[in-house]
Amino acid sequence: MNKNDNNYKSFFIKLISISFAIIIIINIVFNLTLADRLDKIDKIFSIYELNERKNLKDKLLNDIEKSLDKDEIINKEDKVIILKLFKKLKKEFKEIELSEK
């Protein structure tokens, strides 16, 4: 009977220690992998806050002012892509106008 009690005590001690180890490992993995992503998601949702919107607006206006000081705002490859998009949109709008008449 005494030997059985010692086996049970040993089993429960091992079980509890393994459970704590698993909980600690899961917590560490969660903090290392998901915490950064959750911070980014929180930052996205913070746009609804007034101060965050003001900061975003100020940052956007500063970037626009900096880009206006440059000789070329957009690089050549981007200009080509934007021009192709513009021509395609223009064509689609003409098709809509013709179909309405």
C-alpha positions in Angstrom: 0.0 0.0 0.0 2.8 2.4 0.8 4.5 1.6 -2.4 1.3 2.4 -4.3 0.9 5.7 -2.5 4.5 6.7 -3.5 3.8 5.7 -7.1 0.6 7.9 -7.1 2.5 10.8 -5.6 5.3 10.5 -8.1 2.8 10.2 -11.0 0.9 13.3 -9.9 4.0 15.4 -9.3 5.3 14.5 -12.8 1.8 15.2 -14.2 1.6 18.6 -12.6 5.2 19.5 -13.6 4.6 18.5 -17.2 1.4 20.5 -17.3 3.1 23.6 -16.0 5.9 23.1 -18.5 3.4 22.8 -21.4 1.5 25.9 -20.2 4.8 27.9 -20.0 5.8 26.8 -23.5 2.4 27.7 -25.0 2.6 31.1 -23.3 6.1 31.8 -24.7 5.2 30.7 -28.2 2.1 32.8 -28.1 4.0 35.9 -27.0 6.7 35.4 -29.5 4.5 34.8 -32.6 1.1 36.4 -32.0 1.9 39.4 -29.8 3.4 41.4 -32.7 0.4 40.6 -35.0 -2.0 41.6 -32.2 -0.2 44.9 -31.8 -0.5 45.6 -35.5 -4.2 44.8 -35.4 -4.7 47.1 -32.4 -2.9 49.8 -34.3 -5.3 49.3 -37.2 -8.3 49.6 -35.0 -6.9 52.6 -33.2 -7.7 54.6 -36.3 -11.1 55.1 -34.8 -9.6 57.2 -32.0 -9.4 60.9 -32.6 -5.8 61.4 -31.6 -4.7 58.5 -33.9 -6.5 60.0 -36.8 -4.9 63.4 -36.3 -1.5 61.8 -36.1 -2.2 59.8 -39.3 -3.4 63.0 -41.0 -0.3 65.0 -39.9 2.0 62.2 -41.1 0.2 62.0 -44.5 0.4 65.8 -45.0 4.1 65.8 -44.1 4.8 63.1 -46.6 2.9 65.0 -49.3 4.9 68.1 -48.5 8.1 66.2 -48.8 7.1 64.6 -52.0 6.2 68.0 -53.5 9.8 69.2 -52.9 11.2 66.4 -55.1 11.7 66.7 -58.8 9.9 63.4 -59.5 7.3 62.1 -57.1 6.8 58.8 -58.8 9.5 56.6 -60.4 9.4 55.8 -64.0 8.1 52.2 -63.7 5.2 53.3 -61.5 4.3 56.0 -63.9 4.0 53.4 -66.7 1.8 51.3 -64.6 -0.4 54.2 -63.6 -0.7 55.4 -67.2 -1.8 51.9 -68.3 -4.4 51.8 -65.5 -5.6 55.3 -66.4 -6.0 54.4 -70.1 -7.9 51.2 -69.2 -10.2 53.1 -66.9 -10.8 55.8 -69.4 -11.7 53.1 -72.0 -14.1 51.5 -69.5 -15.8 54.8 -68.8 -16.2 55.5 -72.5 -17.9 52.1 -72.8 -20.3 53.0 -70.0 -21.2 56.3 -71.6 -21.8 54.7 -75.0 -24.0 52.0 -73.4 -26.1 54.6 -71.6 -27.0 56.5 -74.8 
